[in-house]
Amino acid sequence: MRRLFSFILIFLSFTTQAAEQAAVAMPDSYSADAAVAVLKDGGNAVDAAVTAGFVLAVTLPEAGNIGGGGFMLIHQDGKADFLDYREKAPLKAHRDMYLDDQGQVLRNKPLYGILASGVPGSVMGMWQAHQKYGSKPWKDLLQPAIQLAEQGFIPHEKLVRHVNGYIERVQKDRHGRNFDQYFSAMQSDVPFKQPELAATLKRIAEHGPKDFYQGKTADLLVSFMQKHGGLINKQDMASYQAIWRTPISADWQGYQVLSAPPPSSGGIVLVQMLKMQALLSKEFQGLAHNSAQYIHLLAELAKLGFADRAEYMGDPDFYQVPVKDLLADNYLAERAKLVNSKAISSTEKVKPGLKESEDTTHYSVVDKWGNAVSTTTTINLSFGSGMVVDGAGFLLNDEMDDFSAKPGVPNFFGAVGKEANEIAPQKRMLSSMTPSILLKGNKVEMVTGSPGGTTIISSVFQSMLNRVLFDMHAQQLVDAPRIHHQLLPKDEIRHHNGLAADVQSRLQDMGYHLKNRGFGDLQVISRNSQGELEAASQSSGRGKSVVF
């Protein structure tokens, strides 16, 4: 009897331990350490996500931000929620603001300098997430970021190289950017301090979003805009709100997929590709991972998804995105029939089917109660617009390039759009950010996401395929070579290092143009076959993942 009692105690201890596992997968060590500390101190997944978001504004300047925006997908207490804190076009923005007198797109205007920025949403997003789901005091969650900005942090050598490379480009072709005035002192062996940013974070810790959108920080931002001829004014700042939306939800291969709704295109295109993959399961059966035929089928699926993205997707507050129609089983069954398993389907013939940023950052959190947060935030390109707000110390985004400056003209990422994503005052620009969660029996099985502009969708899609179809463990699935295709450029496949030479040769024989260029930085938490959490950060980045 005593032996049986001991066995029961051991069993209960094991199950409690398994239930209380927590994990983070973060794009740098500072955000990982801060998030772990919050979780160990009794905070929940949203608390940890808020702390990480502000830390990244200090230690990941190329993408972490309070001058940009993002999306947060939350699964807490068995319920799913989605927070949209995407940037908005200023009130003075207009449809043709990036066209010259001949109606041609001025390519640099929405990318660099003062006219590239939308109204920032990150501070309001973090605040609203905390107000609805957070458990620890707001001030406490900002302290790690304040300390790192005030006392300094030792920059990773990859960050130093990235900063120095960007400074060289700024000094050759300035476009009004003041980036070098703030970052030229960065060295890999000296604490990098940001006193203006520290003061801004202290005000936000004390006064919440009221400071950022109506107080001293707002005054500094608007004054900076006026000085340099920008558009964002006091009314833009004071009227900004984040929006709670219903996540995209769909069944696939025995799992429930949760992902980002419009104004992200990511969740819709992701689910379209997943569902078409399931419909074509016989075509996929027996194919080796990253074989030529497997990659060809992924490209065919992506081509169909990106055709719909260009035609139908934009800010749902301005344009009625036909979400139900795009994800309807009968619609996707018809789309799947267009996949040509033998050869490349004609790009010109791939049309929308209905009748009618690369340096983003992502992080994933699971707390000891099984709650999960998948967060993707961005200032678009590396270091955003290259403009640091004088006196406030934070970089502004260049998200205006995510609008369609002109129907059919590609943006920086080669993505095209039409009227659904044209510029309008107070409108949110279309995004590819795809924070996602896989559930089984309402239990979190995977939290995934990545930066990378339009390649985000491909990274998240393939991370799920790697997990479910190929049973890869977390580190293996984030590091497995990935490919990307997006309809245009025509027949182009971008790929990571590691694609076998014979596979590349076969794809070229089929007519594909291959481009060897890395993308993405997957941050994944995944449950293995024993029910234990694993966490992984893509090895090519500077991330850190922890399970405890």
C-alpha positions, 0 to 999 in steps of 0.5 A: 500500500505504501509503495502504491501511495509513493507511486501516486505521489510521483505520478502527481508530481510529474503531471503537475510539473508537466502542467506547469511548464512555461516557455519563451522563444525570443529574438534576443537574449535580453527580451528572453531573460526579461520575459522568463523573469516575469513568468517566474515571478507569477506573471502570465503570458500577456505580462511577459509579452508586454515586458518583452515588447518594451525591452525589444524597443531598446535592444532590437532597434532594427525591428523592436519598437514603440514607433511602429505597430503589430498584432498580438494573438492570445489564447487565455483561459481556453479562449482566443482573442486578437489585438490589432495595433497596426499603424494608421495613415495620418489624417493628411494622407491621400491616395496619390501622395507618393506619385509624381506629376506623371503618375509614377510611384516615387519609390523612396518616399514611402520608405525613407524619411519623414513621410514614410511613417504611419501613426504608431500603435505599439504603446496603445497595443501593449496597454490594451493587452495589459488592461484586458489580460495582464495581472502584474502592475504596468510600471513593473513590466516596463522596468527591465526596458527602462534599466536597459535604456538607462544603464545600457546593454552590450550589443550583439556583434550582429547588431553592431554590424547591422547598425554600421552598415545602415549608417554607411547607407544613410551617409551616402543617401540621407533622405533626411534620416538622422539615424547616425546621430543616435547610433554611431556610438554603438560598439560590441564591447561597450554598454550602449545607453539611450537616455532619451528613450529611457526618459520616454519609457519612464513617462509611459510607465508612469502615465501609460498611453496618455503620455505617448498619445497626448502628453510630452512624448506626443508633443515631441513627436508632433514637433519633430513632424512639423520641423521636418515636414511630416504629416502626423499631427496631435489629432492623429495621435490623440485619436489612435486606438487599437482594435480587438478583432476575431482571430482567423480560426480553421480546422486542419489535419486534426488541429485548430489553427488560430491566426491573424485576421485582416488587416493582415493577409497572413491568416487568410493566405496561411489557412488557404494554403493549409486547407488546399494542402489537405485537399491535395494530401495524395499529391503530398503523400510520400514526398521527401521534405524539400524534394523538388516536387514538394517545393513545386507544390508549395509554390503552386499553393502560394501562387493561388494565395498571393493572387487573392491577397493582391485583389481582396485584402485590406483594412476591414474598417474601410473595405469589406474583406470577403473572409468567409468566401475566401476560406469556404471549403467549396471555394478552396476545393475549386482553387485546389483543382488549379494546382498543376502537379506536373509543371509550373502553372501560368502566372498570367492565368492565375487570377483571384478566384472570387467573382467580383516589412522585412525586419519585423520581429516575432516572439512566442510565450506559453505560461505555466497555466497553458496560456499562449501569446504569439506576437509580431510587431514591426517598423517595416524595413530595418530601422524603419524610416531611419528617423529618430524622434528628437528628445524621445529617442525612438525610431519611427516606422516606414509602414506607409510602403505597405499600402498600394501606392498605385494599383498593380505596382509592387512595394519593396517586398514585391507584393502588389495590391489594388483598391482594397489597400490604397492609401486613405486617412486613418486607414491601416495598411495591409500586413503579412504578419502571421502570429499563429497558434495550433491547438488540439483539444483546446490545448496549445500545441504550437506557437509560431511566427516570424519576421520577413515581409511577405515571406512571413506567411511562407515561414509560418506555413512551413513551420506548421508543415514541418511540425505536423507532416514531418514530426520535426522537433522545435529546433529542427523545424525552425532551422530546416531550409525554407522556400518562398514564392509569391506569384510575382516575380514570375516563377521565382523561388527564394530559398535558404542555404541547404537546398540540395544541388539535385533539387535546385537543378530539378527546379531549374529544369522545370522553369523556376528561377532560384534566388539564394537569400535567407529570410525570416527568424522563426520563434517557436514553442512546440509540444512534442509527442511526450506532451512536453514543451520545446522552444527554439529560435532560428539559429541564424538570428540572435534569439534565445529560447527557454523552457522551464 
